[in-house]
């Protein structure tokens, strides 16, 4: 059973989704920008009764109160640290990877094994072009045309197999953050991820599905002291929704290794 609740953080309330608590180290999930903990809904269901999973809405996204403008990845990490259940493992997706890295470095005694998907190592791609695309500023206008590109990307051109309902939910998540949804992406591109990855001492597993971040994720793993890449080329597009059972299987295997 998936429960929802709020906790009090330094910047206001933080919204949380979690499945049934079971024995073992909890797994805290950190989502991509500009979505929400709803991204992990299928994974929470797949692991219900098997692994206690806690998915947080990053401040400013989903139902969580926002940081002040200009917040850094370290600021996002500290806001989330307020909500951590003692010692835990982390699962980071895209922006969530960078936040997880900062949590691991700032609170090494509280963070165990980490699992990453879609490491945002844009230094291995056209950094400036991706920054322009993902951290583009928006202003709230009076016409629906401002949302047309997001509707096409998230709904009309959603990945094959993803339901219309889930595509629409992703669109709604972006609307909730609009027009400030770029804030965490700006923090992401200001964050020196390569340098920080080299400082991580925790054991890291990079689950590597097909996509534009497959190559960068592989390279990023090479920057860390204790990282392993699990290649998943058969998985493509909306992997947390369409392949939650596969991801859950790897999460359970890693938990057994850590036990």
C-alpha positions in Angstrom: 0.0 0.0 0.0 1.4 3.4 -1.0 1.0 6.2 1.6 1.5 9.9 1.2 2.5 12.3 3.9 4.2 15.6 4.5 7.3 16.4 6.6 8.6 19.7 7.8 11.9 20.8 6.2 14.0 24.0 6.4 12.2 25.5 3.4 8.7 24.4 4.2 6.9 21.1 3.8 8.2 18.2 1.8 5.8 15.7 0.2 6.6 12.0 0.5 5.3 8.8 -1.1 6.3 5.5 0.6 5.3 1.9 0.5 4.9 -0.5 3.4 7.8 -0.4 5.8 9.7 -3.7 6.1 13.0 -4.7 7.8 16.2 -3.5 6.2 17.7 -0.3 5.1 15.2 2.1 3.5 15.7 3.2 -0.1 15.2 6.9 -0.7 14.4 7.9 -4.3 15.2 11.3 -5.9 13.5 12.2 -9.1 14.3 14.0 -12.3 13.4 17.7 -13.0 10.7 18.9 -13.4 8.7 15.9 -12.3 7.8 14.5 -8.9 7.9 11.4 -6.7 5.1 10.1 -8.8 7.8 9.0 -11.2 8.6 6.2 -8.8 5.0 5.0 -8.3 5.4 1.8 -10.3 8.7 1.0 -8.5 7.0 1.6 -5.1 4.3 -0.8 -6.1 6.8 -3.4 -7.4 8.7 -3.3 -4.1 5.8 -3.1 -1.7 6.3 -5.6 1.1 9.8 -6.4 -0.2 11.8 -3.2 0.3 10.8 0.0 2.1 11.0 2.7 -0.5 10.5 6.4 0.2 10.2 8.8 -2.7 10.4 12.5 -2.1 9.2 15.5 -4.1 12.3 17.7 -4.6 11.6 21.2 -3.1 9.7 23.3 -5.7 8.4 20.2 -7.5 5.3 18.0 -7.0 3.7 19.1 -3.8 6.9 20.3 -1.9 7.5 23.9 -1.0 10.2 25.6 -3.0 13.7 26.8 -2.2 14.5 30.4 -2.7 15.6 31.2 -6.3 19.3 30.6 -6.8 19.5 27.4 -4.7 22.4 25.1 -5.4 22.4 21.3 -5.7 23.9 21.3 -2.2 21.0 23.4 -1.0 18.5 20.9 -2.5 20.5 18.1 -0.8 20.4 19.7 2.6 16.6 20.3 2.3 16.2 16.6 1.6 18.6 15.6 4.3 16.1 17.0 6.8 13.7 14.2 5.7 16.1 11.2 5.6 15.1 8.3 7.9 18.4 7.8 9.7 20.8 5.7 7.6 19.4 4.9 4.1 20.4 3.9 0.6 19.7 6.3 -2.3 18.3 5.9 -5.8 18.9 8.9 -8.0 17.5 9.6 -11.5 18.9 12.5 -13.5 18.9 15.6 -11.3 18.4 13.2 -8.4 21.8 11.7 -9.1 23.5 15.1 -8.4 21.5 15.6 -5.3 22.3 12.0 -4.1 26.0 12.7 -4.7 25.9 15.8 -2.5 24.0 13.9 0.2 26.6 11.2 0.2 29.5 13.7 0.5 27.8 15.8 3.2 26.4 12.9 5.3 28.6 9.9 4.6 27.6 8.1 7.8 24.0 8.2 6.9 24.2 7.2 3.2 24.9 3.6 2.2 24.7 2.1 -1.3 23.6 4.3 -4.1 21.9 3.3 -7.4 21.8 5.8 -10.4 19.9 5.9 -13.7 20.6 8.6 -16.2 23.7 10.3 -14.7 23.5 13.9 -15.9 27.2 14.0 -17.0 26.5 16.6 -19.7 30.2 17.4 -19.8 30.4 14.4 -22.0 27.9 15.8 -24.5 27.3 19.4 -25.8 27.1 21.0 -22.4 26.1 24.5 -23.6 23.4 23.1 -25.8 21.9 21.0 -23.2 22.0 23.8 -20.6 20.2 26.1 -23.1 17.5 23.5 -23.6 16.9 22.3 -20.0 17.6 25.4 -18.0 15.6 27.8 -20.3 13.8 30.5 -18.4 10.0 30.8 -18.6 7.5 33.5 -17.8 3.9 32.8 -17.0 1.8 34.0 -19.9 -2.0 34.3 -20.6 -2.2 31.8 -23.5 -2.1 28.1 -23.8 0.6 28.3 -26.5 3.3 28.5 -23.8 2.6 24.9 -23.0 2.4 23.4 -26.5 6.0 22.1 -26.6 5.7 20.4 -23.2 2.4 18.8 -24.3 3.9 17.5 -27.5 7.0 16.1 -25.7 5.2 14.6 -22.7 1.8 13.6 -24.1 1.6 13.5 -27.9 5.1 12.1 -28.4 5.4 10.1 -25.1 7.4 6.9 -25.2 5.8 3.9 -26.9 3.9 1.9 -24.3 3.5 4.7 -21.8 -0.2 5.3 -21.0 -1.9 8.5 -21.9 -2.7 8.9 -18.2 1.0 8.8 -17.2 2.0 11.1 -19.9 -0.7 13.6 -18.7 0.6 13.2 -15.1 4.1 14.1 -16.2 2.6 17.2 -18.0 0.7 18.2 -14.8 3.9 17.8 -12.8 5.6 20.3 -15.1 2.7 22.7 -14.9 2.9 22.6 -11.1 6.5 23.8 -11.3 5.9 26.3 -14.1 7.3 28.9 -14.7 10.1 28.1 -12.2 10.7 24.5 -13.1 14.1 25.4 -14.6 15.5 26.3 -11.2 16.8 22.8 -10.3 18.2 22.4 -13.9 20.1 25.6 -13.5 21.5 24.3 -10.2 22.4 21.0 -12.0 24.4 22.8 -14.7 26.2 24.9 -12.0 27.1 21.8 -10.1 30.6 20.3 -10.8 29.4 16.8 -11.1 32.7 15.2 -12.4 34.7 16.6 -9.5 32.1 15.5 -6.9 31.8 12.0 -8.4 35.5 11.5 -7.8 35.0 12.1 -4.1 32.2 9.6 -3.6 33.3 6.6 -1.4 30.0 4.7 -1.3 29.4 1.7 -3.5 27.4 2.8 -6.5 25.6 0.8 -9.2 24.7 2.6 -12.4 21.8 1.0 -14.2 22.3 1.9 -17.8 19.3 1.7 -20.1 19.5 2.9 -23.7 19.2 6.7 -24.3 21.2 9.9 -24.7 22.7 9.5 -21.2 23.9 5.9 -21.6 27.3 6.9 -22.8 27.8 9.7 -20.3 26.5 7.4 -17.5 29.1 4.9 -18.4 31.9 7.5 -18.4 30.7 8.9 -15.1 30.9 5.5 -13.5 34.6 5.5 -14.4 35.1 8.7 -12.4 34.0 7.1 -9.1 36.1 4.9 -6.8 33.6 2.1 -6.4 31.1 2.0 -9.2 29.7 -0.8 -11.3 27.7 -0.4 -14.5 24.8 -2.8 -15.3 24.1 -2.4 -19.0 20.4 -2.6 -19.9 20.3 -1.8 -23.6 17.0 -3.5 -24.0 15.3 -0.9 -21.8 14.4 2.4 -23.5 12.1 5.3 -22.7 10.1 5.8 -19.4 12.0 2.9 -17.8 10.7 3.6 -14.3 7.1 3.2 -15.6 7.5 0.5 -18.3 10.2 -1.6 -16.7 9.6 -1.1 -13.0 9.8 -4.9 -12.5 13.2 -5.1 -14.0 14.5 -2.1 -11.9 12.9 -3.6 -8.8 14.7 -6.9 -9.4 18.1 -5.1 -9.5 17.2 -3.1 -6.4 16.4 -6.3 -4.5 19.6 -8.0 -5.7 21.7 -5.0 -4.5 20.0 -5.1 -1.2 20.9 -8.7 -0.7 24.6 -8.0 -1.6 24.6 -5.2 1.0 23.0 -7.4 3.7 
